[in-house]
Amino acid sequence: MKIARVIGTTISTIKDEKVRGSKLLILRQTDESGEFIGKSFVAVDLVDAGVDDLVLTGHGSSARQTYQTKECPVDAVVIAVIDHLEVDGSVVFRKT
């Protein structure tokens, strides 16, 4: 799993039948304090996340292990919206 922030949404009218009806979000990986690292990527949203949410993501074959994405051509999924993060005894992020 990776931590990422939702930075946008994407709409595709022509796509594989197995992902039709799926909400697609644009994410960018962050470190544990929410600072951007890495590149942006698109993920299937399984939990109704929104722009600016900090989320947990699954990638690769793990992304295809959920009920909604089983045997679908997906590389990344949003599996949780983060409420708060605690690192070394300090809260580094709290959803407002």
Rosetta constraint file for C-alpha pairs under 8 A:
AtomPair CA 1 CA 56 HARMONIC 6.30 0.50
AtomPair CA 1 CA 57 HARMONIC 5.31 0.50
AtomPair CA 1 CA 58 HARMONIC 4.91 0.50
AtomPair CA 1 CA 59 HARMONIC 6.99 0.50
AtomPair CA 2 CA 29 HARMONIC 7.03 0.50
AtomPair CA 2 CA 56 HARMONIC 5.64 0.50
AtomPair CA 2 CA 57 HARMONIC 5.25 0.50
AtomPair CA 2 CA 58 HARMONIC 6.79 0.50
AtomPair CA 3 CA 29 HARMONIC 5.86 0.50
AtomPair CA 3 CA 30 HARMONIC 5.69 0.50
AtomPair CA 3 CA 31 HARMONIC 6.78 0.50
AtomPair CA 3 CA 32 HARMONIC 7.08 0.50
AtomPair CA 3 CA 54 HARMONIC 7.01 0.50
AtomPair CA 3 CA 55 HARMONIC 5.76 0.50
AtomPair CA 3 CA 56 HARMONIC 4.83 0.50
AtomPair CA 3 CA 57 HARMONIC 6.38 0.50
AtomPair CA 4 CA 27 HARMONIC 6.01 0.50
AtomPair CA 4 CA 28 HARMONIC 5.27 0.50
AtomPair CA 4 CA 29 HARMONIC 4.01 0.50
AtomPair CA 4 CA 30 HARMONIC 5.01 0.50
AtomPair CA 4 CA 31 HARMONIC 7.95 0.50
AtomPair CA 4 CA 34 HARMONIC 7.68 0.50
AtomPair CA 4 CA 54 HARMONIC 5.75 0.50
AtomPair CA 4 CA 55 HARMONIC 5.40 0.50
AtomPair CA 4 CA 56 HARMONIC 6.39 0.50
AtomPair CA 4 CA 57 HARMONIC 7.11 0.50
AtomPair CA 5 CA 27 HARMONIC 5.49 0.50
AtomPair CA 5 CA 28 HARMONIC 5.49 0.50
AtomPair CA 5 CA 29 HARMONIC 6.40 0.50
AtomPair CA 5 CA 30 HARMONIC 6.70 0.50
AtomPair CA 5 CA 34 HARMONIC 7.48 0.50
AtomPair CA 5 CA 51 HARMONIC 7.82 0.50
AtomPair CA 5 CA 52 HARMONIC 5.99 0.50
AtomPair CA 5 CA 53 HARMONIC 5.68 0.50
AtomPair CA 5 CA 54 HARMONIC 4.46 0.50
AtomPair CA 5 CA 55 HARMONIC 6.06 0.50
AtomPair CA 6 CA 25 HARMONIC 6.68 0.50
AtomPair CA 6 CA 26 HARMONIC 5.95 0.50
AtomPair CA 6 CA 27 HARMONIC 4.49 0.50
AtomPair CA 6 CA 28 HARMONIC 6.67 0.50
AtomPair CA 6 CA 49 HARMONIC 7.75 0.50
AtomPair CA 6 CA 50 HARMONIC 6.55 0.50
AtomPair CA 6 CA 51 HARMONIC 4.87 0.50
AtomPair CA 6 CA 52 HARMONIC 5.08 0.50
AtomPair CA 6 CA 53 HARMONIC 5.51 0.50
AtomPair CA 6 CA 54 HARMONIC 6.55 0.50
AtomPair CA 6 CA 55 HARMONIC 7.40 0.50
AtomPair CA 7 CA 25 HARMONIC 7.74 0.50
AtomPair CA 7 CA 26 HARMONIC 5.66 0.50
AtomPair CA 7 CA 27 HARMONIC 5.41 0.50
AtomPair CA 7 CA 28 HARMONIC 6.79 0.50
AtomPair CA 7 CA 51 HARMONIC 5.52 0.50
AtomPair CA 7 CA 52 HARMONIC 5.98 0.50
AtomPair CA 8 CA 25 HARMONIC 5.94 0.50
AtomPair CA 8 CA 26 HARMONIC 4.85 0.50
AtomPair CA 8 CA 27 HARMONIC 6.97 0.50
AtomPair CA 8 CA 51 HARMONIC 5.67 0.50
AtomPair CA 9 CA 24 HARMONIC 6.08 0.50
AtomPair CA 9 CA 25 HARMONIC 4.36 0.50
AtomPair CA 9 CA 26 HARMONIC 5.33 0.50
AtomPair CA 9 CA 51 HARMONIC 7.58 0.50
AtomPair CA 10 CA 24 HARMONIC 5.64 0.50
AtomPair CA 10 CA 25 HARMONIC 5.98 0.50
AtomPair CA 10 CA 26 HARMONIC 6.76 0.50
AtomPair CA 11 CA 24 HARMONIC 6.97 0.50
AtomPair CA 15 CA 19 HARMONIC 6.96 0.50
AtomPair CA 15 CA 20 HARMONIC 6.51 0.50
AtomPair CA 16 CA 20 HARMONIC 6.46 0.50
AtomPair CA 16 CA 73 HARMONIC 7.99 0.50
AtomPair CA 18 CA 72 HARMONIC 5.68 0.50
AtomPair CA 18 CA 73 HARMONIC 7.52 0.50
AtomPair CA 19 CA 69 HARMONIC 7.82 0.50
AtomPair CA 19 CA 72 HARMONIC 6.70 0.50
AtomPair CA 19 CA 73 HARMONIC 7.61 0.50
AtomPair CA 22 CA 44 HARMONIC 6.33 0.50
AtomPair CA 22 CA 45 HARMONIC 7.09 0.50
AtomPair CA 23 CA 44 HARMONIC 5.84 0.50
AtomPair CA 23 CA 45 HARMONIC 5.45 0.50
AtomPair CA 23 CA 46 HARMONIC 7.89 0.50
AtomPair CA 24 CA 42 HARMONIC 6.48 0.50
AtomPair CA 24 CA 43 HARMONIC 5.69 0.50
AtomPair CA 24 CA 44 HARMONIC 4.78 0.50
AtomPair CA 24 CA 45 HARMONIC 5.93 0.50
AtomPair CA 25 CA 42 HARMONIC 5.51 0.50
AtomPair CA 25 CA 43 HARMONIC 5.45 0.50
AtomPair CA 25 CA 44 HARMONIC 6.42 0.50
AtomPair CA 25 CA 45 HARMONIC 6.45 0.50
AtomPair CA 26 CA 40 HARMONIC 6.71 0.50
AtomPair CA 26 CA 41 HARMONIC 5.68 0.50
AtomPair CA 26 CA 42 HARMONIC 4.54 0.50
AtomPair CA 26 CA 43 HARMONIC 6.57 0.50
AtomPair CA 27 CA 40 HARMONIC 5.36 0.50
AtomPair CA 27 CA 41 HARMONIC 5.33 0.50
AtomPair CA 27 CA 42 HARMONIC 6.02 0.50
AtomPair CA 27 CA 43 HARMONIC 7.14 0.50
AtomPair CA 28 CA 36 HARMONIC 6.67 0.50
AtomPair CA 28 CA 37 HARMONIC 7.33 0.50
AtomPair CA 28 CA 38 HARMONIC 6.91 0.50
AtomPair CA 28 CA 39 HARMONIC 5.90 0.50
AtomPair CA 28 CA 40 HARMONIC 4.14 0.50
AtomPair CA 28 CA 41 HARMONIC 6.27 0.50
AtomPair CA 29 CA 36 HARMONIC 5.97 0.50
AtomPair CA 29 CA 37 HARMONIC 5.55 0.50
AtomPair CA 29 CA 38 HARMONIC 5.69 0.50
AtomPair CA 29 CA 39 HARMONIC 6.70 0.50
AtomPair CA 29 CA 40 HARMONIC 6.75 0.50
AtomPair CA 30 CA 34 HARMONIC 5.12 0.50
AtomPair CA 30 CA 35 HARMONIC 5.09 0.50
AtomPair CA 30 CA 36 HARMONIC 4.25 0.50
AtomPair CA 30 CA 37 HARMONIC 5.01 0.50
AtomPair CA 30 CA 38 HARMONIC 7.38 0.50
AtomPair CA 31 CA 35 HARMONIC 5.47 0.50
AtomPair CA 31 CA 36 HARMONIC 6.53 0.50
AtomPair CA 31 CA 37 HARMONIC 6.49 0.50
AtomPair CA 32 CA 85 HARMONIC 7.41 0.50
AtomPair CA 32 CA 87 HARMONIC 7.66 0.50
AtomPair CA 32 CA 92 HARMONIC 7.52 0.50
AtomPair CA 33 CA 85 HARMONIC 7.84 0.50
AtomPair CA 33 CA 92 HARMONIC 5.43 0.50
AtomPair CA 33 CA 93 HARMONIC 6.30 0.50
AtomPair CA 34 CA 54 HARMONIC 7.48 0.50
AtomPair CA 34 CA 93 HARMONIC 7.31 0.50
AtomPair CA 42 CA 76 HARMONIC 7.03 0.50
AtomPair CA 43 CA 74 HARMONIC 7.71 0.50
AtomPair CA 43 CA 75 HARMONIC 7.17 0.50
AtomPair CA 43 CA 76 HARMONIC 4.64 0.50
AtomPair CA 43 CA 77 HARMONIC 4.77 0.50
AtomPair CA 43 CA 78 HARMONIC 6.31 0.50
AtomPair CA 44 CA 74 HARMONIC 7.45 0.50
AtomPair CA 44 CA 76 HARMONIC 6.42 0.50
AtomPair CA 44 CA 77 HARMONIC 4.64 0.50
AtomPair CA 44 CA 78 HARMONIC 6.17 0.50
AtomPair CA 45 CA 49 HARMONIC 6.68 0.50
AtomPair CA 45 CA 77 HARMONIC 5.89 0.50
AtomPair CA 45 CA 78 HARMONIC 4.87 0.50
AtomPair CA 45 CA 79 HARMONIC 7.31 0.50
AtomPair CA 46 CA 68 HARMONIC 7.65 0.50
AtomPair CA 46 CA 77 HARMONIC 6.80 0.50
AtomPair CA 46 CA 78 HARMONIC 5.69 0.50
AtomPair CA 46 CA 79 HARMONIC 5.87 0.50
AtomPair CA 46 CA 80 HARMONIC 7.98 0.50
AtomPair CA 47 CA 78 HARMONIC 6.77 0.50
AtomPair CA 47 CA 79 HARMONIC 6.24 0.50
AtomPair CA 47 CA 80 HARMONIC 6.25 0.50
AtomPair CA 47 CA 81 HARMONIC 7.27 0.50
AtomPair CA 49 CA 53 HARMONIC 6.43 0.50
AtomPair CA 49 CA 55 HARMONIC 7.68 0.50
AtomPair CA 49 CA 78 HARMONIC 7.80 0.50
AtomPair CA 49 CA 81 HARMONIC 6.39 0.50
AtomPair CA 53 CA 81 HARMONIC 6.71 0.50
AtomPair CA 53 CA 82 HARMONIC 7.54 0.50
AtomPair CA 54 CA 81 HARMONIC 6.11 0.50
AtomPair CA 54 CA 82 HARMONIC 5.56 0.50
AtomPair CA 55 CA 78 HARMONIC 6.63 0.50
AtomPair CA 55 CA 79 HARMONIC 7.47 0.50
AtomPair CA 55 CA 80 HARMONIC 5.58 0.50
AtomPair CA 55 CA 81 HARMONIC 4.40 0.50
AtomPair CA 55 CA 82 HARMONIC 5.23 0.50
AtomPair CA 56 CA 78 HARMONIC 5.99 0.50
AtomPair CA 56 CA 79 HARMONIC 5.82 0.50
AtomPair CA 56 CA 80 HARMONIC 5.15 0.50
AtomPair CA 56 CA 81 HARMONIC 6.42 0.50
AtomPair CA 56 CA 82 HARMONIC 6.91 0.50
AtomPair CA 57 CA 76 HARMONIC 6.64 0.50
AtomPair CA 57 CA 77 HARMONIC 5.46 0.50
AtomPair CA 57 CA 78 HARMONIC 4.54 0.50
AtomPair CA 57 CA 79 HARMONIC 5.57 0.50
AtomPair CA 57 CA 80 HARMONIC 7.21 0.50
AtomPair CA 58 CA 62 HARMONIC 5.90 0.50
AtomPair CA 58 CA 63 HARMONIC 5.15 0.50
AtomPair CA 58 CA 76 HARMONIC 5.58 0.50
AtomPair CA 58 CA 77 HARMONIC 5.32 0.50
AtomPair CA 58 CA 78 HARMONIC 6.60 0.50
AtomPair CA 58 CA 79 HARMONIC 6.76 0.50
AtomPair CA 59 CA 63 HARMONIC 4.89 0.50
AtomPair CA 59 CA 75 HARMONIC 5.53 0.50
AtomPair CA 59 CA 76 HARMONIC 4.43 0.50
AtomPair CA 59 CA 77 HARMONIC 6.63 0.50
AtomPair CA 60 CA 64 HARMONIC 7.33 0.50
AtomPair CA 60 CA 74 HARMONIC 7.67 0.50
AtomPair CA 60 CA 75 HARMONIC 4.95 0.50
AtomPair CA 60 CA 76 HARMONIC 6.44 0.50
AtomPair CA 61 CA 65 HARMONIC 6.98 0.50
AtomPair CA 61 CA 75 HARMONIC 7.42 0.50
AtomPair CA 62 CA 66 HARMONIC 7.96 0.50
AtomPair CA 63 CA 69 HARMONIC 7.03 0.50
AtomPair CA 63 CA 74 HARMONIC 6.61 0.50
AtomPair CA 63 CA 75 HARMONIC 6.02 0.50
AtomPair CA 63 CA 76 HARMONIC 5.32 0.50
AtomPair CA 63 CA 77 HARMONIC 5.49 0.50
AtomPair CA 64 CA 69 HARMONIC 5.00 0.50
AtomPair CA 64 CA 70 HARMONIC 4.83 0.50
AtomPair CA 64 CA 71 HARMONIC 6.05 0.50
AtomPair CA 64 CA 72 HARMONIC 6.34 0.50
AtomPair CA 64 CA 73 HARMONIC 7.81 0.50
AtomPair CA 64 CA 74 HARMONIC 6.65 0.50
AtomPair CA 64 CA 75 HARMONIC 7.71 0.50
AtomPair CA 65 CA 69 HARMONIC 6.57 0.50
AtomPair CA 65 CA 70 HARMONIC 5.43 0.50
AtomPair CA 66 CA 70 HARMONIC 5.67 0.50
AtomPair CA 69 CA 74 HARMONIC 7.27 0.50
AtomPair CA 82 CA 95 HARMONIC 7.33 0.50
AtomPair CA 83 CA 93 HARMONIC 7.92 0.50
AtomPair CA 83 CA 94 HARMONIC 5.90 0.50
AtomPair CA 83 CA 95 HARMONIC 5.07 0.50
AtomPair CA 84 CA 91 HARMONIC 7.07 0.50
AtomPair CA 84 CA 92 HARMONIC 7.57 0.50
AtomPair CA 84 CA 93 HARMONIC 5.10 0.50
AtomPair CA 84 CA 94 HARMONIC 4.18 0.50
AtomPair CA 84 CA 95 HARMONIC 5.99 0.50
AtomPair CA 85 CA 91 HARMONIC 5.67 0.50
AtomPair CA 85 CA 92 HARMONIC 5.69 0.50
AtomPair CA 85 CA 93 HARMONIC 5.04 0.50
AtomPair CA 85 CA 94 HARMONIC 6.63 0.50
AtomPair CA 86 CA 90 HARMONIC 5.28 0.50
AtomPair CA 86 CA 91 HARMONIC 4.14 0.50
AtomPair CA 86 CA 92 HARMONIC 5.74 0.50
AtomPair CA 86 CA 93 HARMONIC 7.19 0.50
AtomPair CA 87 CA 91 HARMONIC 6.30 0.50
AtomPair CA 87 CA 92 HARMONIC 6.57 0.50
